[in-house]
Every structure is written in C-alpha cells, then in structure tokens.
Amino acid sequence: DADRGSIQIEIEQLTDEINRIADQAQYNQMHMLSNKSAAQNVRTAEELGMQPAKINTPASLSGSQASWTLRVHVGANQDEAIAVNIYAANVANLFAGEGAQAAPAQEGAQQEGVQATPAPVAAPTPGGVNSPINVITAVDANMSLAKIEDAIRMVSDQRANLGAFQNRLESIKDSTEYAIENLKASYAQIKDATMTDEIVASTT
C-alpha cells in the first residue's frame, strides 16, 4: 500500500505536467493543445498588413469542443484547400478515448483557418485518468494502464497525422516552386524572343 501511495503521488505530478505542457504550448499566440483558446480570434493577414490572408476564422474551444480543424488554402482557386484535425491534449481530453476526436477533416471550398469542431468527451469513470488515475488498488491500476495505453496510441496517431499533413504541405510547396520556376523561364523566353528568329523558326 505504501508503494502504491508513492506511485500515486508520482502519477499526479505527471498528469499535472501533461496539463501544464498542453496549456502552455502555443503557435502564433494560439494554444494548440488545450481549450484555452476559447473565444479567441485569429488575426488575418490583412489585419497584419500581409498578403494573402487565409487564417481568419474565430477559434472557439470550450466544454465539449475538444478538437478543431486547421484548413489551409493551397491553390489558386477558392476550393483548393487541405485540412487536418487537431484535438486537445490535456489530461481530461487525452484520456477520454476516441470520443474526444472529431470527425475527419473536410477539404474543399470551406473557410480556411482554424475552426472548432464539437467532439463529445467521455464522462469521467471511477479509477480513470479523468478522475484522475488511481493505482491504489489492483483493479484501478489495470483500468488506468488500459487508459494510458489508449492515450499513447492516440498521441502516436496524432503525431502521424500532423507529420503526414506537414509532408503534404512541403510537397505542395515544392510543386509550387517548380511551377514558378517554369513560369519564369517561359516568361523570359517570350520576353527575350526576337521577331526575326521567331519568323524564321515558324516558316522552316
């Protein structure tokens, strides 16, 4: 019992650290791993004097809204956008199971930016991490281990999801750079062409 009590103290510190990291992790002044971004608006590029502007949707993460969608415009047309889902990684949502994750992100002509997506969060269960983790008894410890394994799998899945999204953006970036290079080469060839050479080339 004494050993279990010591382990419980360590677990409580670890869960507090998970919440601290989730609460403090920011990108562009937005809390990407927690619901602290509730009612926070994302500033557009026009507001910052930049062009173009694509991240301009208010992000609202509170209560049952445990996940959100990042949608990025990647083409010349309005409907050319790609999207990825991100879910809150604090203790309450991370150990709530798959219920805390949203439906697959929808791509296309929807508004680019950060959009909150309602996602049901599982209710706390005795001995689970939501209540929080309890290892005082063997039964509670087994339940907690199962939830920890699920949480690790969810984190791995989210890392793979974000990594694949990043690779996709890099591929689009490379393709765009190639297109720009080819366009510049074509423009230079047209601009530097001489009428005499072109007339000769077209008549021979």
C-alpha positions as CSV (number, residue, x, y, z in Angstrom):
1,D,0.0,0.0,0.0
2,A,2.9,2.4,0.8
3,D,4.4,1.7,-2.6
4,R,1.1,2.3,-4.4
5,G,0.7,5.5,-2.5
6,S,4.1,6.7,-3.7
7,I,3.3,5.7,-7.3
8,Q,0.0,7.6,-7.0
9,I,1.9,10.8,-6.0
10,E,4.2,10.4,-8.9
11,I,1.3,9.9,-11.3
12,E,-0.4,13.0,-10.0
13,Q,2.7,15.0,-10.7
14,L,3.0,13.6,-14.2
15,T,-0.7,14.3,-15.0
16,D,-0.2,17.9,-13.8
17,E,2.8,18.2,-16.1
18,I,0.8,16.9,-19.1
19,N,-1.8,19.7,-18.4
20,R,1.0,22.3,-18.0
21,I,2.5,21.4,-21.4
22,A,-0.9,21.4,-23.0
23,D,-1.8,24.7,-21.5
24,Q,1.5,26.5,-22.4
25,A,2.2,25.1,-25.9
26,Q,1.4,27.9,-28.3
27,Y,1.7,28.6,-32.0
28,N,1.2,32.1,-33.3
29,Q,-0.2,33.0,-29.9
30,M,-2.8,30.2,-30.0
31,H,-3.0,27.4,-27.5
32,M,-2.9,24.4,-29.9
33,L,-3.1,21.6,-27.4
34,S,-5.8,22.8,-25.0
35,N,-9.1,24.5,-24.9
36,K,-7.7,27.8,-23.6
37,S,-8.2,29.4,-27.0
38,A,-11.9,29.7,-26.3
39,A,-13.4,32.8,-27.9
40,Q,-10.0,33.8,-29.2
41,N,-10.0,35.2,-32.7
42,V,-7.2,34.5,-35.2
43,R,-5.8,37.7,-36.7
44,T,-5.9,37.8,-40.5
45,A,-3.0,38.6,-42.8
46,E,-4.9,41.7,-43.9
47,E,-5.0,43.0,-40.4
48,L,-1.3,42.4,-40.1
49,G,-0.6,44.1,-43.4
50,M,0.3,40.8,-45.2
51,Q,-1.0,39.2,-48.3
52,P,-2.7,36.8,-48.8
53,A,-5.0,36.1,-45.8
54,K,-6.2,32.7,-45.1
55,I,-6.4,32.1,-41.4
56,N,-9.3,34.2,-40.4
57,T,-11.9,32.1,-38.7
58,P,-12.6,32.6,-34.9
59,A,-11.3,29.6,-32.9
60,S,-13.6,28.6,-30.0
61,L,-12.7,25.6,-27.8
62,S,-14.7,25.1,-24.7
63,G,-16.7,22.5,-22.9
64,S,-17.4,19.6,-25.3
65,Q,-15.4,21.2,-28.1
66,A,-12.3,19.2,-27.7
67,S,-11.0,19.3,-31.2
68,W,-10.7,21.7,-34.1
69,T,-9.8,21.8,-37.8
70,L,-6.9,23.6,-39.4
71,R,-7.7,24.3,-43.0
72,V,-5.1,25.7,-45.3
73,H,-5.6,27.2,-48.8
74,V,-3.0,25.8,-51.2
75,G,-4.1,26.7,-54.7
76,A,-5.2,29.5,-57.0
77,N,-8.9,28.6,-56.8
78,Q,-11.3,29.0,-53.9
79,D,-12.0,25.3,-53.4
80,E,-8.3,24.3,-53.2
81,A,-7.8,23.7,-49.5
82,I,-6.5,20.9,-47.4
83,A,-7.4,20.2,-43.7
84,V,-6.2,18.4,-40.6
85,N,-7.9,17.7,-37.3
86,I,-6.2,18.6,-34.0
87,Y,-7.6,17.6,-30.6
88,A,-6.9,18.9,-27.2
89,A,-4.0,17.0,-25.5
90,N,-4.7,17.9,-21.8
91,V,-5.4,15.1,-19.3
92,A,-9.2,15.3,-19.5
93,N,-9.4,15.0,-23.3
94,L,-6.4,12.9,-23.9
95,F,-7.7,10.1,-21.6
96,A,-11.3,10.4,-22.7
97,G,-10.8,7.9,-25.5
98,E,-11.7,8.2,-29.2
99,G,-14.8,10.1,-28.2
100,A,-12.7,13.3,-27.9
101,Q,-11.7,13.2,-31.5
102,A,-13.6,14.9,-34.2
103,A,-14.9,13.5,-37.5
104,P,-12.4,13.5,-40.4
105,A,-11.5,17.0,-41.6
106,Q,-13.4,18.1,-44.7
107,E,-11.4,19.7,-47.5
108,G,-12.6,21.9,-50.3
109,A,-14.3,25.3,-50.5
110,Q,-14.9,25.7,-46.8
111,Q,-13.4,28.7,-45.0
112,E,-9.7,28.4,-44.5
113,G,-8.4,28.9,-41.0
114,V,-8.9,27.4,-37.6
115,Q,-12.4,26.1,-36.9
116,A,-13.7,24.5,-33.7
117,T,-15.5,21.2,-34.1
118,P,-17.8,19.8,-31.4
119,A,-16.5,16.4,-30.2
120,P,-18.1,14.5,-27.3
121,V,-15.9,13.9,-24.3
122,A,-16.4,10.7,-22.4
123,A,-17.6,11.1,-18.9
124,P,-15.2,10.5,-16.0
125,T,-15.1,7.0,-14.8
126,P,-14.0,5.8,-11.3
127,G,-10.3,4.9,-11.3
128,G,-9.8,6.5,-14.7
129,V,-7.5,9.3,-15.6
130,N,-10.4,11.8,-15.7
131,S,-10.9,11.3,-12.0
132,P,-7.6,11.2,-12.1
133,I,-5.5,8.0,-12.5
134,N,-5.9,5.8,-9.5
135,V,-3.5,2.9,-8.8
136,I,-4.3,2.3,-5.1
137,T,-6.0,-1.0,-5.9
138,A,-5.1,-3.6,-8.5
139,V,-8.4,-3.2,-10.3
140,D,-8.0,0.6,-10.6
141,A,-4.4,0.1,-11.7
142,N,-5.4,-2.2,-14.5
143,M,-8.1,0.3,-15.7
144,S,-5.5,3.1,-15.6
145,L,-3.0,1.1,-17.6
146,A,-5.5,0.5,-20.3
147,K,-6.3,4.2,-20.5
148,I,-2.6,5.1,-20.6
149,E,-2.1,2.6,-23.5
150,D,-5.0,4.2,-25.4
151,A,-3.7,7.7,-24.7
152,I,-0.2,6.7,-26.0
153,R,-1.8,5.3,-29.2
154,M,-3.9,8.5,-29.6
155,V,-0.7,10.6,-29.3
156,S,1.1,8.5,-31.8
157,D,-1.8,8.7,-34.2
158,Q,-2.0,12.5,-33.8
159,R,1.8,12.8,-34.4
160,A,1.5,10.6,-37.6
161,N,-1.5,12.7,-38.7
162,L,0.3,16.0,-38.3
163,G,3.5,14.6,-39.8
164,A,1.7,13.5,-42.9
165,F,0.0,16.9,-43.1
166,Q,3.3,18.6,-42.9
167,N,4.8,16.4,-45.6
168,R,1.8,17.1,-47.8
169,L,2.4,20.9,-47.3
170,E,6.1,20.5,-48.2
171,S,5.2,18.6,-51.3
172,I,2.8,21.3,-52.4
173,K,5.4,23.9,-51.6
174,D,8.0,22.1,-53.8
175,S,5.4,21.7,-56.7
176,T,4.6,25.4,-56.4
177,E,8.3,26.4,-56.6
178,Y,8.7,24.2,-59.7
179,A,5.7,25.9,-61.3
180,I,7.0,29.3,-60.5
181,E,10.4,28.4,-61.9
182,N,8.9,27.1,-65.2
183,L,6.7,30.1,-65.5
184,K,9.6,32.5,-65.1
185,A,11.6,30.5,-67.7
186,S,8.6,30.7,-70.1
187,Y,8.2,34.4,-69.5
188,A,11.9,35.1,-70.1
189,Q,11.9,33.1,-73.3
190,I,8.9,35.0,-74.6
191,K,10.2,38.4,-73.5
192,D,13.7,37.8,-75.0
193,A,12.4,36.4,-78.3
194,T,13.3,38.4,-81.5
195,M,10.8,38.7,-84.3
196,T,13.3,37.7,-86.9
197,D,14.3,34.5,-85.2
198,E,10.7,33.5,-84.5
199,I,9.5,34.2,-88.0
200,V,12.3,32.1,-89.4
201,A,11.6,29.3,-86.9
202,S,7.9,29.2,-87.7
203,T,8.4,29.2,-91.5
204,T,11.1,26.5,-91.7
